[in-house]
Amino acid sequence: DFPVTLRLAMLTDSQLLQFLPQILQDMPADWRGTTFNNANLLGRQKFADNLTALIVGKLSSGEAITTADLSLVGNAEDYLRVSSNVSTTLELLLALQKKLPVAQVFSFASTKIPIVAVLLTAKAPVHLYTGAGEPPFTAEQLETLRFLGANLVSHTGPPQAHPSDVVLALECAWQPEIAVDGIIGCNVLYITNPDKIVPDDILVIRKRMATPLTTPAAEVLLQAACKMPITSIVDPSKDDLASFHAHLQVLSGTDPNPSANPVVCTAGLSALCAFFVAFIQRGGADVLMCSTAYGGSNQLTDLLNTWAPNFNKHTFDIQGDANIEESIQGQLKHLASQAATLHDTTVLFVEVPTNPDMKVPDVCKITGMLRAYEQESGKKVFLLVDTTFAPGSQVMRQVRELDADLPVLAFISLSKSISAGRTTSGTIVANHTPEAISVLHDVAAAANMLDTNAKPDQMQLLIQNHVGVEQRCEQAYQTAVSIGQALLAAVKGSTKEDMFLRFPTPAQASKGFTSATFSFNLPPFPGGSDDVNAALAQRFVDLLCAHKEFKPCVSFGQDNNTVYATVPATSTQGAIKLEHKAKQAVGGVQLVRLSFPPTCDVGSVSRIMADSVASLYSAQ
């Protein structure tokens, strides 16, 4: 930590601009990544405080800022979709220029979400003053937003007072002498009245429906601000785009179809949000999904369930020894028994494999269950498969061989294997059926309304890295197999227990489910207290991450020779209900999840695993 006296010192925008060239030139390499060490996360305000203290100290000493100095500042958050050090540095500059705390300034990789975030969190009608500008939404888009509970009135001219409501002004229409609650800049929301626009609520919207400004785009704005040469960001070529879209379709198991190109968004959750908004706009849906699915997916659907009267969320459990097919079947039968209370459409949303349990549902059985449910309930059904852990599994082809008419859409977080972890992004891919393609077109319209389509810098990184993803996944799976065997042997040697590894079987891998991630419950300490066993998973992760071969990180799909380790219950499942997470524990010990790159020093990683297991249990 920097001294409190320095952290509390005032910094001006001109002083930050003075040091910006040094910061940009000597930025630590991992600041330009998408995942960051989560051992000691600061939050945006504390990161800004530390960066402020660093600059104030350098102003006093006359010394230059170094890469080592910047590394010591720490990390704002653990994942770019939540916040990055680069986007927070930009937000600090913008905050200083508007004389606001950084906690009240948010950048977005979208021109529309700054407005939508206020609409969805405001407790009163929102008035937007656009000056001489055009309204940001069409009449049709406003109608869709009203389905989500949004209430927006657009006005031309300068802002006027609405004491009981929320008042926004485009930056071009803002006048400092007229009080407003928020200012909408280009890709930026400035909160001037945090009592009416709550910063914590805005942060939830940004991390569940959008992203901060991407790192390359934020760097461009910082370069322009301090008059440095600007790094050009070019649009991908039409041929590169066509090849990328076709590859996504092949990976998902459907034939290339340029008239139904995948929708590619700024993040996985941005794509998933556009998908569900499309169904809300189409009249609504009941969504059945796993209670312990990825925390972001769960919280997003919870939010939509709260906002939209025609969107209902239902869940099934798969924790522990639960059979996933039986659990889905049970909930489908339950829904069918209540068909009169449901909407006309039901979406079954399944992760394949599941996160973090790594269970692979039987596609044949699920297809049959959906058709039986359709017959019994009279509802139209759609299957949404999240193939992020196994993007080359071609699930749609497997479904088509069983039922050529079932509408299937695939969701893939491209932030993982397909980009090799080099950018955030997500996609929705439709199979060949007219129903799925029609939904896809509505997903594209929703993404356009929210301006969450992937940006040029993201598309360039996706195009540079998508080729060869099948081979990378296969190599990473084999790496995980080898190290998993070493881990099981180490646990057996230290505890005499046969630990179960949650991981696709060789038979499942032969069908394309080559996940490079496995999870496990370590054996509890015999006679250990509840607190001791509850802490066991994190203690093991800490032991592993004391070594450079490991990184405490929530992501996967990386291609950097580093193993990512996390305890999902306290990281990726932060939004999951405690009672659901508790069912994952065995003997009071929560799951550990490890994610492997295509290549690493298998011998060294295996030895670290064995030593960490021995150290963990010798402390008994």
LUMNU-78761 format. One record per residue (C-alpha): residue number from 1; residue in one letter; x, y, z. Coordinates in steps of 0.05 Angstrom, whole numbers, plus 5000, padded with zeros to 4 digits. Example, Ala and Ser with C-alpha at 12.3 -4.5 7.8 and 13.67 -1.06 7.14 Angstrom:
% LUMNU-78761
NODE     i   aa      x      y      z
NODE     1    A   5246   4910   5156
NODE     2    S   5273   4979   5143
This chain:
% LUMNU-78761
NODE     i   aa      x      y      z
NODE     1    D   5000   5000   5000
NODE     2    F   5021   5071   4987
NODE     3    P   5022   5119   5047
NODE     4    V   4954   5146   5065
NODE     5    T   4979   5218   5060
NODE     6    L   4998   5206   4988
NODE     7    R   4936   5167   4970
NODE     8    L   4893   5225   4995
NODE     9    A   4934   5278   4958
NODE    10    M   4899   5317   4903
NODE    11    L   4919   5304   4831
NODE    12    T   4900   5348   4772
NODE    13    D   4884   5324   4702
NODE    14    S   4944   5363   4676
NODE    15    Q   4991   5327   4724
NODE    16    L   4963   5259   4702
NODE    17    L   4972   5280   4629
NODE    18    Q   5044   5298   4645
NODE    19    F   5058   5226   4666
NODE    20    L   5013   5190   4616
NODE    21    P   5067   5180   4563
NODE    22    Q   5110   5145   4615
NODE    23    I   5051   5102   4638
NODE    24    L   5034   5082   4566
NODE    25    Q   5106   5068   4546
NODE    26    D   5124   5028   4609
NODE    27    M   5058   4994   4621
NODE    28    P   5066   4923   4650
NODE    29    A   5051   4871   4597
NODE    30    D   4996   4839   4638
NODE    31    W   4957   4905   4639
NODE    32    R   4942   4891   4566
NODE    33    G   4913   4822   4581
NODE    34    T   4842   4801   4596
NODE    35    T   4852   4765   4663
NODE    36    F   4890   4792   4722
NODE    37    N   4919   4763   4786
NODE    38    N   4861   4760   4835
NODE    39    A   4902   4750   4898
NODE    40    N   4892   4822   4921
NODE    41    L   4841   4860   4881
NODE    42    L   4833   4934   4896
NODE    43    G   4770   4957   4861
NODE    44    R   4770   5018   4815
NODE    45    Q   4774   5071   4869
NODE    46    K   4832   5040   4908
NODE    47    F   4870   5028   4842
NODE    48    A   4859   5101   4824
NODE    49    D   4881   5122   4894
NODE    50    N   4945   5082   4887
NODE    51    L   4960   5109   4817
NODE    52    T   4947   5179   4843
NODE    53    A   4995   5168   4901
NODE    54    L   5048   5142   4853
NODE    55    I   5043   5204   4809
NODE    56    V   5042   5252   4867
NODE    57    G   5104   5218   4895
NODE    58    K   5140   5223   4828
NODE    59    L   5121   5297   4823
NODE    60    S   5154   5307   4890
NODE    61    S   5217   5266   4876
NODE    62    G   5225   5286   4803
NODE    63    E   5235   5212   4785
NODE    64    A   5205   5177   4725
NODE    65    I   5151   5123   4730
NODE    66    T   5177   5053   4716
NODE    67    T   5144   4987   4698
NODE    68    A   5161   4961   4767
NODE    69    D   5126   5022   4798
NODE    70    L   5063   5008   4758
NODE    71    S   5063   4934   4777
NODE    72    L   5063   4955   4850
NODE    73    V   5000   4996   4840
NODE    74    G   4960   4931   4838
NODE    75    N   4899   4908   4799
NODE    76    A   4831   4940   4798
NODE    77    E   4794   4876   4782
NODE    78    D   4808   4805   4759
NODE    79    Y   4775   4806   4691
NODE    80    L   4771   4858   4635
NODE    81    R   4696   4851   4630
NODE    82    V   4691   4879   4701
NODE    83    S   4747   4930   4696
NODE    84    S   4819   4935   4672
NODE    85    N   4876   4978   4697
NODE    86    V   4878   5013   4629
NODE    87    S   4804   5030   4628
NODE    88    T   4808   5053   4700
NODE    89    T   4867   5098   4684
NODE    90    L   4824   5130   4629
NODE    91    E   4766   5136   4678
NODE    92    L   4812   5170   4728
NODE    93    L   4832   5222   4675
NODE    94    L   4759   5234   4656
NODE    95    A   4740   5239   4729
NODE    96    L   4794   5291   4742
NODE    97    Q   4770   5331   4682
NODE    98    K   4698   5332   4708
NODE    99    K   4721   5338   4781
NODE   100    L   4685   5274   4801
NODE   101    P   4707   5213   4840
NODE   102    V   4729   5156   4794
NODE   103    A   4674   5114   4825
NODE   104    Q   4624   5159   4789
NODE   105    V   4655   5152   4720
NODE   106    F   4645   5090   4676
NODE   107    S   4671   5076   4606
NODE   108    F   4635   5027   4561
NODE   109    A   4650   4990   4497
NODE   110    S   4582   5015   4476
NODE   111    T   4551   5082   4461
NODE   112    K   4482   5059   4484
NODE   113    I   4494   5020   4549
NODE   114    P   4512   5084   4588
NODE   115    I   4440   5105   4577
NODE   116    V   4410   5035   4584
NODE   117    A   4446   5024   4650
NODE   118    V   4412   5085   4679
NODE   119    L   4345   5064   4651
NODE   120    L   4349   4995   4682
NODE   121    T   4371   5018   4751
NODE   122    A   4333   5084   4759
NODE   123    K   4276   5086   4808
NODE   124    A   4240   5140   4769
NODE   125    P   4228   5161   4696
NODE   126    V   4289   5184   4659
NODE   127    H   4293   5247   4617
NODE   128    L   4349   5252   4566
NODE   129    Y   4367   5319   4536
NODE   130    T   4402   5314   4469
NODE   131    G   4412   5387   4451
NODE   132    A   4411   5390   4375
NODE   133    G   4427   5316   4369
NODE   134    E   4382   5259   4348
NODE   135    P   4348   5212   4399
NODE   136    P   4392   5151   4412
NODE   137    F   4337   5100   4402
NODE   138    T   4284   5088   4350
NODE   139    A   4210   5081   4369
NODE   140    E   4216   5005   4360
NODE   141    Q   4277   5002   4404
NODE   142    L   4243   5043   4458
NODE   143    E   4186   4993   4456
NODE   144    T   4235   4936   4468
NODE   145    L   4267   4974   4526
NODE   146    R   4198   4984   4556
NODE   147    F   4192   4908   4559
NODE   148    L   4251   4913   4608
NODE   149    G   4216   4965   4650
NODE   150    A   4254   5024   4621
NODE   151    N   4220   5092   4618
NODE   152    L   4256   5142   4575
NODE   153    V   4233   5210   4550
NODE   154    S   4279   5245   4501
NODE   155    H   4281   5320   4493
NODE   156    T   4318   5367   4447
NODE   157    G   4350   5430   4473
NODE   158    P   4386   5444   4539
NODE   159    P   4369   5405   4603
NODE   160    Q   4310   5424   4645
NODE   161    A   4295   5408   4718
NODE   162    H   4252   5347   4736
NODE   163    P   4260   5344   4812
NODE   164    S   4224   5277   4820
NODE   165    D   4256   5243   4760
NODE   166    V   4326   5227   4734
NODE   167    V   4356   5277   4685
NODE   168    L   4411   5259   4636
NODE   169    A   4444   5303   4584
NODE   170    L   4487   5285   4526
NODE   171    E   4555   5318   4536
NODE   172    C   4542   5363   4476
NODE   173    A   4479   5389   4510
NODE   174    W   4506   5394   4580
NODE   175    Q   4515   5462   4612
NODE   176    P   4553   5465   4678
NODE   177    E   4505   5516   4708
NODE   178    I   4445   5469   4699
NODE   179    A   4441   5411   4749
NODE   180    V   4433   5342   4719
NODE   181    D   4440   5273   4750
NODE   182    G   4485   5244   4696
NODE   183    I   4523   5264   4633
NODE   184    I   4528   5217   4573
NODE   185    G   4594   5224   4537
NODE   186    C   4619   5182   4479
NODE   187    N   4622   5113   4511
NODE   188    V   4622   5145   4580
NODE   189    L   4572   5156   4637
NODE   190    Y   4589   5211   4687
NODE   191    I   4546   5206   4750
NODE   192    T   4536   5274   4780
NODE   193    N   4482   5253   4830
NODE   194    P   4499   5186   4861
NODE   195    D   4435   5188   4902
NODE   196    K   4394   5181   4839
NODE   197    I   4443   5140   4797
NODE   198    V   4477   5090   4843
NODE   199    P   4548   5073   4820
NODE   200    D   4546   5002   4847
NODE   201    D   4483   4988   4807
NODE   202    I   4515   5015   4743
NODE   203    L   4576   4970   4754
NODE   204    V   4530   4909   4757
NODE   205    I   4499   4928   4690
NODE   206    R   4567   4940   4658
NODE   207    K   4596   4873   4679
NODE   208    R   4533   4833   4663
NODE   209    M   4510   4866   4598
NODE   210    A   4571   4900   4569
NODE   211    T   4645   4914   4583
NODE   212    P   4688   4974   4598
NODE   213    L   4721   5007   4538
NODE   214    T   4768   4955   4508
NODE   215    T   4842   4963   4524
NODE   216    P   4864   4982   4453
NODE   217    A   4808   5033   4448
NODE   218    A   4823   5062   4518
NODE   219    E   4897   5067   4499
NODE   220    V   4879   5106   4436
NODE   221    L   4840   5157   4478
NODE   222    L   4896   5162   4528
NODE   223    Q   4947   5171   4471
NODE   224    A   4904   5226   4441
NODE   225    A   4896   5261   4508
NODE   226    C   4971   5267   4518
NODE   227    K   4986   5279   4444
NODE   228    M   5025   5215   4433
NODE   229    P   5024   5179   4366
NODE   230    I   4959   5141   4361
NODE   231    T   4958   5066   4349
NODE   232    S   4913   5053   4290
NODE   233    I   4855   5003   4296
NODE   234    V   4832   4977   4229
NODE   235    D   4770   4939   4210
NODE   236    P   4780   4866   4190
NODE   237    S   4773   4849   4116
NODE   238    K   4709   4819   4088
NODE   239    D   4745   4755   4071
NODE   240    D   4773   4748   4142
NODE   241    L   4705   4760   4171
NODE   242    A   4672   4710   4126
NODE   243    S   4724   4657   4144
NODE   244    F   4715   4671   4218
NODE   245    H   4639   4667   4216
NODE   246    A   4642   4602   4176
NODE   247    H   4690   4572   4226
NODE   248    L   4644   4589   4284
NODE   249    Q   4588   4553   4248
NODE   250    V   4630   4492   4234
NODE   251    L   4655   4490   4306
NODE   252    S   4583   4491   4329
NODE   253    G   4562   4436   4281
NODE   254    T   4523   4472   4227
NODE   255    D   4541   4485   4155
NODE   256    P   4569   4554   4136
NODE   257    N   4512   4601   4119
NODE   258    P   4529   4674   4103
NODE   259    S   4455   4693   4108
NODE   260    A   4456   4671   4181
NODE   261    N   4524   4696   4204
NODE   262    P   4537   4688   4279
NODE   263    V   4525   4749   4322
NODE   264    V   4591   4769   4354
NODE   265    C   4589   4815   4415
NODE   266    T   4638   4850   4461
NODE   267    A   4635   4794   4514
NODE   268    G   4601   4728   4526
NODE   269    L   4549   4759   4572
NODE   270    S   4536   4814   4521
NODE   271    A   4518   4760   4470
NODE   272    L   4476   4722   4520
NODE   273    C   4440   4787   4539
NODE   274    A   4423   4801   4466
NODE   275    F   4397   4730   4459
NODE   276    F   4349   4736   4518
NODE   277    V   4327   4807   4500
NODE   278    A   4308   4779   4431
NODE   279    F   4261   4729   4465
NODE   280    I   4233   4783   4510
NODE   281    Q   4219   4825   4448
NODE   282    R   4187   4765   4413
NODE   283    G   4135   4757   4468
NODE   284    G   4173   4725   4525
NODE   285    A   4201   4658   4546
NODE   286    D   4211   4611   4604
NODE   287    V   4284   4593   4611
NODE   288    L   4307   4529   4646
NODE   289    M   4380   4528   4666
NODE   290    C   4427   4499   4717
NODE   291    S   4426   4531   4787
NODE   292    T   4502   4531   4789
NODE   293    A   4515   4553   4717
NODE   294    Y   4568   4607   4709
NODE   295    G   4553   4662   4759
NODE   296    G   4550   4716   4706
NODE   297    S   4498   4677   4666
NODE   298    N   4458   4665   4730
NODE   299    Q   4459   4738   4752
NODE   300    L   4441   4763   4682
NODE   301    T   4380   4718   4679
NODE   302    D   4361   4738   4750
NODE   303    L   4363   4811   4729
NODE   304    L   4321   4798   4667
NODE   305    N   4272   4757   4708
NODE   306    T   4265   4818   4754
NODE   307    W   4257   4870   4699
NODE   308    A   4215   4835   4646
NODE   309    P   4146   4808   4665
NODE   310    N   4148   4761   4604
NODE   311    F   4214   4728   4623
NODE   312    N   4216   4673   4675
NODE   313    K   4276   4634   4700
NODE   314    H   4273   4562   4726
NODE   315    T   4331   4519   4749
NODE   316    F   4354   4447   4756
NODE   317    D   4409   4421   4802
NODE   318    I   4469   4380   4782
NODE   319    Q   4515   4386   4842
NODE   320    G   4552   4327   4870
NODE   321    D   4527   4259   4847
NODE   322    A   4463   4286   4816
NODE   323    N   4448   4258   4747
NODE   324    I   4442   4317   4699
NODE   325    E   4393   4283   4651
NODE   326    E   4347   4261   4708
NODE   327    S   4349   4331   4738
NODE   328    I   4331   4364   4672
NODE   329    Q   4276   4312   4660
NODE   330    G   4247   4325   4729
NODE   331    Q   4243   4399   4719
NODE   332    L   4214   4393   4648
NODE   333    K   4159   4348   4676
NODE   334    H   4146   4399   4731
NODE   335    L   4141   4456   4681
NODE   336    A   4095   4415   4636
NODE   337    S   4048   4405   4695
NODE   338    Q   4043   4481   4701
NODE   339    A   4037   4495   4627
NODE   340    A   3979   4542   4635
NODE   341    T   4023   4591   4674
NODE   342    L   4080   4590   4624
NODE   343    H   4096   4633   4563
NODE   344    D   4089   4605   4493
NODE   345    T   4164   4590   4487
NODE   346    T   4211   4549   4531
NODE   347    V   4287   4553   4525
NODE   348    L   4329   4498   4554
NODE   349    F   4398   4528   4569
NODE   350    V   4452   4476   4581
NODE   351    E   4527   4483   4589
NODE   352    V   4565   4427   4554
NODE   353    P   4607   4411   4594
NODE   354    T   4578   4444   4656
NODE   355    N   4614   4496   4697
NODE   356    P   4646   4479   4745
NODE   357    D   4624   4406   4751
NODE   358    M   4649   4387   4681
NODE   359    K   4589   4341   4669
NODE   360    V   4572   4326   4597
NODE   361    P   4498   4315   4586
NODE   362    D   4474   4263   4537
NODE   363    V   4451   4302   4476
NODE   364    C   4408   4245   4451
NODE   365    K   4369   4242   4517
NODE   366    I   4361   4318   4521
NODE   367    T   4334   4321   4450
NODE   368    G   4282   4268   4466
NODE   369    M   4263   4302   4531
NODE   370    L   4251   4369   4497
NODE   371    R   4206   4338   4444
NODE   372    A   4167   4301   4497
NODE   373    Y   4159   4365   4537
NODE   374    E   4136   4401   4474
NODE   375    Q   4082   4349   4463
NODE   376    E   4060   4350   4535
NODE   377    S   4061   4425   4547
NODE   378    G   4043   4451   4478
NODE   379    K   4100   4501   4482
NODE   380    K   4151   4518   4428
NODE   381    V   4220   4495   4449
NODE   382    F   4290   4519   4435
NODE   383    L   4356   4488   4458
NODE   384    L   4412   4536   4476
NODE   385    V   4479   4501   4487
NODE   386    D   4538   4537   4520
NODE   387    T   4598   4503   4488
NODE   388    T   4651   4550   4516
NODE   389    F   4690   4493   4549
NODE   390    A   4689   4452   4485
NODE   391    P   4678   4499   4426
NODE   392    G   4694   4446   4374
NODE   393    S   4644   4395   4399
NODE   394    Q   4596   4407   4341
NODE   395    V   4535   4395   4386
NODE   396    M   4487   4420   4332
NODE   397    R   4509   4364   4285
NODE   398    Q   4497   4313   4340
NODE   399    V   4427   4341   4351
NODE   400    R   4412   4343   4276
NODE   401    E   4427   4269   4269
NODE   402    L   4373   4255   4321
NODE   403    D   4322   4310   4304
NODE   404    A   4333   4352   4242
NODE   405    D   4277   4400   4260
NODE   406    L   4296   4420   4331
NODE   407    P   4317   4494   4334
NODE   408    V   4385   4498   4367
NODE   409    L   4430   4558   4382
NODE   410    A   4501   4555   4409
NODE   411    F   4530   4606   4456
NODE   412    I   4606   4610   4461
NODE   413    S   4647   4657   4503
NODE   414    L   4701   4674   4453
NODE   415    S   4742   4705   4509
NODE   416    K   4769   4635   4524
NODE   417    S   4796   4583   4475
NODE   418    I   4777   4615   4409
NODE   419    S   4814   4680   4424
NODE   420    A   4867   4642   4465
NODE   421    G   4849   4690   4521
NODE   422    R   4872   4752   4483
NODE   423    T   4806   4791   4481
NODE   424    T   4736   4788   4508
NODE   425    S   4679   4770   4462
NODE   426    G   4620   4723   4454
NODE   427    T   4576   4695   4399
NODE   428    I   4509   4665   4385
NODE   429    V   4506   4615   4328
NODE   430    A   4441   4587   4298
NODE   431    N   4432   4518   4268
NODE   432    H   4399   4507   4200
NODE   433    T   4327   4511   4223
NODE   434    P   4285   4572   4202
NODE   435    E   4263   4582   4274
NODE   436    A   4334   4587   4300
NODE   437    I   4355   4633   4243
NODE   438    S   4295   4679   4257
NODE   439    V   4316   4684   4329
NODE   440    L   4388   4699   4308
NODE   441    H   4364   4758   4266
NODE   442    D   4328   4785   4328
NODE   443    V   4391   4774   4369
NODE   444    A   4429   4817   4318
NODE   445    A   4376   4871   4325
NODE   446    A   4382   4870   4401
NODE   447    A   4458   4875   4398
NODE   448    N   4452   4933   4350
NODE   449    M   4402   4968   4397
NODE   450    L   4450   4960   4455
NODE   451    D   4512   4974   4412
NODE   452    T   4546   4912   4440
NODE   453    N   4572   4884   4374
NODE   454    A   4646   4865   4379
NODE   455    K   4692   4924   4364
NODE   456    P   4746   4925   4309
NODE   457    D   4804   4912   4357
NODE   458    Q   4767   4851   4385
NODE   459    M   4751   4824   4315
NODE   460    Q   4824   4831   4294
NODE   461    L   4847   4789   4354
NODE   462    L   4793   4737   4342
NODE   463    I   4812   4732   4269
NODE   464    Q   4886   4724   4288
NODE   465    N   4872   4668   4337
NODE   466    H   4812   4627   4317
NODE   467    V   4849   4582   4268
NODE   468    G   4877   4521   4303
NODE   469    V   4831   4525   4364
NODE   470    E   4811   4452   4355
NODE   471    Q   4884   4430   4360
NODE   472    R   4897   4476   4419
NODE   473    C   4837   4447   4456
NODE   474    E   4860   4376   4442
NODE   475    Q   4931   4391   4466
NODE   476    A   4905   4426   4528
NODE   477    Y   4859   4367   4543
NODE   478    Q   4918   4318   4538
NODE   479    T   4959   4364   4584
NODE   480    A   4902   4363   4634
NODE   481    V   4897   4287   4629
NODE   482    S   4971   4278   4646
NODE   483    I   4971   4327   4704
NODE   484    G   4904   4301   4729
NODE   485    Q   4934   4231   4736
NODE   486    A   4992   4260   4775
NODE   487    L   4945   4298   4821
NODE   488    L   4904   4236   4836
NODE   489    A   4966   4196   4852
NODE   490    A   4991   4252   4898
NODE   491    V   4925   4255   4936
NODE   492    K   4924   4179   4943
NODE   493    G   4995   4180   4970
NODE   494    S   4980   4233   5022
NODE   495    T   4910   4214   5044
NODE   496    K   4900   4141   5022
NODE   497    E   4836   4167   4990
NODE   498    D   4813   4158   4917
NODE   499    M   4794   4228   4897
NODE   500    F   4744   4237   4839
NODE   501    L   4765   4283   4782
NODE   502    R   4707   4320   4749
NODE   503    F   4729   4317   4677
NODE   504    P   4704   4293   4609
NODE   505    T   4717   4219   4599
NODE   506    P   4759   4194   4540
NODE   507    A   4695   4172   4506
NODE   508    Q   4665   4242   4514
NODE   509    A   4730   4274   4490
NODE   510    S   4728   4231   4427
NODE   511    K   4662   4267   4411
NODE   512    G   4695   4335   4415
NODE   513    F   4685   4350   4489
NODE   514    T   4759   4365   4500
NODE   515    S   4754   4411   4559
NODE   516    A   4822   4433   4586
NODE   517    T   4791   4445   4654
NODE   518    F   4777   4397   4712
NODE   519    S   4750   4407   4782
NODE   520    F   4754   4365   4845
NODE   521    N   4737   4363   4919
NODE   522    L   4800   4349   4959
NODE   523    P   4790   4297   5015
NODE   524    P   4772   4332   5081
NODE   525    F   4817   4329   5141
NODE   526    P   4792   4271   5184
NODE   527    G   4764   4302   5246
NODE   528    G   4778   4372   5220
NODE   529    S   4733   4428   5241
NODE   530    D   4682   4458   5192
NODE   531    D   4725   4521   5186
NODE   532    V   4788   4481   5171
NODE   533    N   4755   4440   5116
NODE   534    A   4719   4501   5088
NODE   535    A   4787   4535   5079
NODE   536    L   4821   4474   5048
NODE   537    A   4806   4489   4975
NODE   538    Q   4832   4560   4978
NODE   539    R   4894   4539   5018
NODE   540    F   4911   4490   4962
NODE   541    V   4902   4544   4909
NODE   542    D   4947   4590   4949
NODE   543    L   5001   4536   4953
NODE   544    L   4999   4525   4878
NODE   545    C   5000   4599   4861
NODE   546    A   5063   4611   4901
NODE   547    H   5096   4583   4838
NODE   548    K   5104   4620   4772
NODE   549    E   5074   4562   4734
NODE   550    F   5006   4579   4765
NODE   551    K   4962   4641   4767
NODE   552    P   4902   4654   4812
NODE   553    C   4853   4668   4757
NODE   554    V   4780   4656   4739
NODE   555    S   4789   4645   4664
NODE   556    F   4809   4587   4619
NODE   557    G   4826   4573   4546
NODE   558    Q   4893   4609   4554
NODE   559    D   4954   4596   4510
NODE   560    N   5010   4622   4554
NODE   561    N   5042   4562   4589
NODE   562    T   5008   4581   4654
NODE   563    V   4958   4540   4695
NODE   564    Y   4898   4579   4722
NODE   565    A   4872   4561   4791
NODE   566    T   4809   4583   4827
NODE   567    V   4756   4564   4877
NODE   568    P   4691   4575   4838
NODE   569    A   4647   4584   4899
NODE   570    T   4686   4647   4917
NODE   571    S   4702   4672   4847
NODE   572    T   4662   4654   4785
NODE   573    Q   4601   4636   4827
NODE   574    G   4598   4699   4867
NODE   575    A   4526   4711   4845
NODE   576    I   4503   4640   4860
NODE   577    K   4459   4628   4921
NODE   578    L   4496   4600   4980
NODE   579    E   4450   4540   4986
NODE   580    H   4465   4520   4914
NODE   581    K   4541   4527   4924
NODE   582    A   4537   4488   4989
NODE   583    K   4514   4426   4950
NODE   584    Q   4580   4426   4912
NODE   585    A   4620   4415   4976
NODE   586    V   4640   4345   4996
NODE   587    G   4656   4335   5069
NODE   588    G   4655   4410   5076
NODE   589    V   4708   4420   5022
NODE   590    Q   4690   4463   4962
NODE   591    L   4711   4450   4890
NODE   592    V   4778   4472   4862
NODE   593    R   4780   4486   4787
NODE   594    L   4845   4482   4747
NODE   595    S   4850   4504   4674
NODE   596    F   4908   4483   4630
NODE   597    P   4943   4513   4568
NODE   598    P   4960   4471   4507
NODE   599    T   5033   4468   4528
NODE   600    C   5067   4475   4595
NODE   601    D   5122   4440   4634
NODE   602    V   5080   4379   4653
NODE   603    G   5135   4350   4697
NODE   604    S   5145   4414   4736
NODE   605    V   5070   4427   4744
NODE   606    S   5059   4355   4767
NODE   607    R   5115   4361   4819
NODE   608    I   5086   4426   4845
NODE   609    M   5019   4392   4851
NODE   610    A   5048   4334   4889
NODE   611    D   5089   4380   4935
NODE   612    S   5028   4423   4949
NODE   613    V   4985   4363   4965
NODE   614    A   5038   4336   5012
NODE   615    S   5047   4404   5046
NODE   616    L   4972   4414   5053
NODE   617    Y   4960   4347   5088
NODE   618    S   5024   4346   5128
NODE   619    A   4997   4408   5164
NODE   620    Q   4943   4362   5194
